[in-house]
Amino acid sequence: MGARRTVLLRRLMIRCPISGQATDTGFELTSIPAVGRSPQLLVDCLACGQDHSWEIGDAFIEKPG
């Protein structure tokens, strides 16, 4: 039996404008083409609980942890 490869799904993150903490947008790295250039809305930010609009230029890839 061959060794299993672990696949880590990287998350697309933004910096919360209220707390300054990195927070998950709900998108995986593979979803970037679906995000496009139109403004997005992050509902119930995990860092502060508020809603934030963001654009793809605001996003960065989660660091492996």
C-alpha positions as CSV (number, residue, x, y, z in Angstrom):
1,M,0.0,0.0,0.0
2,G,1.4,3.4,-1.0
3,A,1.8,6.3,1.4
4,R,-1.1,8.7,1.7
5,R,-0.4,12.3,0.8
6,T,-1.9,14.9,3.1
7,V,-3.5,17.8,1.1
8,L,-3.6,21.0,3.0
9,L,-6.2,23.4,1.8
10,R,-4.9,27.0,2.1
11,R,-7.5,29.6,3.0
12,L,-7.9,33.1,1.6
13,M,-7.6,35.6,4.4
14,I,-8.1,39.3,5.0
15,R,-7.1,41.6,7.8
16,C,-10.1,42.7,9.9
17,P,-10.3,46.5,9.7
18,I,-11.6,46.6,13.3
19,S,-9.3,44.2,15.2
20,G,-6.3,44.1,12.8
21,Q,-6.3,40.2,13.1
22,A,-6.2,37.9,10.1
23,T,-9.6,36.4,9.5
24,D,-10.9,33.7,7.1
25,T,-13.0,34.9,4.1
26,G,-14.6,31.5,3.6
27,F,-12.8,30.9,0.4
28,E,-10.0,28.3,-0.3
29,L,-7.0,29.1,-2.5
30,T,-8.7,27.1,-5.3
31,S,-11.6,29.5,-5.2
32,I,-9.6,32.6,-6.3
33,P,-10.9,32.5,-9.9
34,A,-14.5,32.5,-8.6
35,V,-13.8,35.6,-6.4
36,G,-13.0,37.8,-9.3
37,R,-12.5,41.6,-9.0
38,S,-16.0,42.5,-7.7
39,P,-16.4,43.6,-4.1
40,Q,-17.1,40.7,-1.6
41,L,-18.9,40.8,1.7
42,L,-17.5,39.0,4.7
43,V,-20.5,38.3,7.0
44,D,-19.9,37.8,10.8
45,C,-16.1,38.3,10.8
46,L,-14.5,35.7,13.0
47,A,-12.2,38.4,14.5
48,C,-14.9,41.0,15.5
49,G,-18.3,39.7,14.5
50,Q,-19.1,42.6,12.1
51,D,-19.6,42.5,8.4
52,H,-16.8,43.8,6.1
53,S,-16.6,44.4,2.4
54,W,-13.3,43.4,0.8
55,E,-11.7,42.9,-2.7
56,I,-9.3,40.3,-4.0
57,G,-6.4,42.9,-3.6
58,D,-7.1,42.8,0.2
59,A,-6.7,39.1,0.5
60,F,-3.6,37.0,1.3
61,I,-3.0,33.2,1.7
62,E,-3.1,31.7,5.1
63,K,0.3,30.7,6.5
64,P,0.6,27.1,7.3
65,G,0.3,26.6,10.9
